[in-house]
Amino acid sequence: MPSRHYDEIAVGAELPPFTAPPLSRLTLALYAGASGDHNPIHVDIDFAKQAGMPDVFAHGMLSMAYLGRLLTNWVPQEAIRSFAVRFASITHVGDAITCRGTVVGKDDATRTLRIAVNTRNQAGEIKLSGEALVALDT
Amino acid sequence: MIDPKHIGALVSRHTVEVEAGRLRFFAKVTGQTDPRYVNVAAALRRGDPALPVPPTFLYCLDMDAPNPRALIELLDIDIGRVLHGEQSFTYHRIAYAGERLQFETRIADIYAKKNGALEFVVCDTHVSNVAAEPVADLRSTIAVRNT
């Protein structure tokens, strides 16, 4: 990972985006196991239908993990001071999630960057939106 | 309606050891290929004492509480009607595989919107090591669909 220098980063700078493979039911099952989130609504279609949903749907935290990757691809994890998202709408099976981040603010006193992050599906609909604070000592 | 008397209630308190194998599984599922998160030798080379816990995995360790449904049982919520509304993390330091971490979760707020069609429960989780030194603070908002 290249080192980032606070003074060289301008508001408006974009983090390198990426798109994850379309979400499969297998991925949701594996994420349930790896994360420990065993809520059946994400893996059991019978349960999901009984709860009034047309199908199982992705864990919001899976997409937040993708956004975590977006951040740690760009700065070392120790630079991340805080990370918050709102789950704006449901991420469905088959969605190909694109993660983007943009520097939207700088605080020279604390040498901290404010990074707006979001995920969108293939139709461009926002699924998660949030913000991370990243402190750069260099 | 969820009774707001539960604001301030303790939901769960547990201690969990961070397992390297689980971190590798999580990395694989979330598409993380950075060697720092999957290869102990690579982590050690860059100065980590072990594999680091990635930014959102603390939420998963909180789910390792002896009863992961403690909240919905306490509030008598139907899990099929629960959506994750918001999630935030404030980090004090990185945690690593092999550490024992303590999680304590309390209800911070309960409120309704749209005349009760949606109810919200906000939980705060404090994460510390066994010496009670802070590691992170999590805030989780769940939404309950009543329609």
Interface residues (C-beta under 8 A of the other chain):
Chain A: M1 A20 P21 T27 L30 Y31 G33 A34 S35 G36 D37 H38 N39 P40 I41 F47 A48 Q50 A51 G52 M53 H59 G60 M61 L62 M64 A65 Y66 G68 R69 L71 T72 N73 Q77 E78 I80 R81 S82 F83 A84 V85 R86 F87 I90 G130
Chain B: R22 F25 F26 K28 V29 T30 G31 Q32 D34 Y37 P52 P54 P55 T56 F57 Y59 C60 L61 M63 D64 P68 D78 I79 G80 R81 V82 L83 H84 G85 E86 Q87 S88 F89 T90 Y91 R93 I94 R139 R145
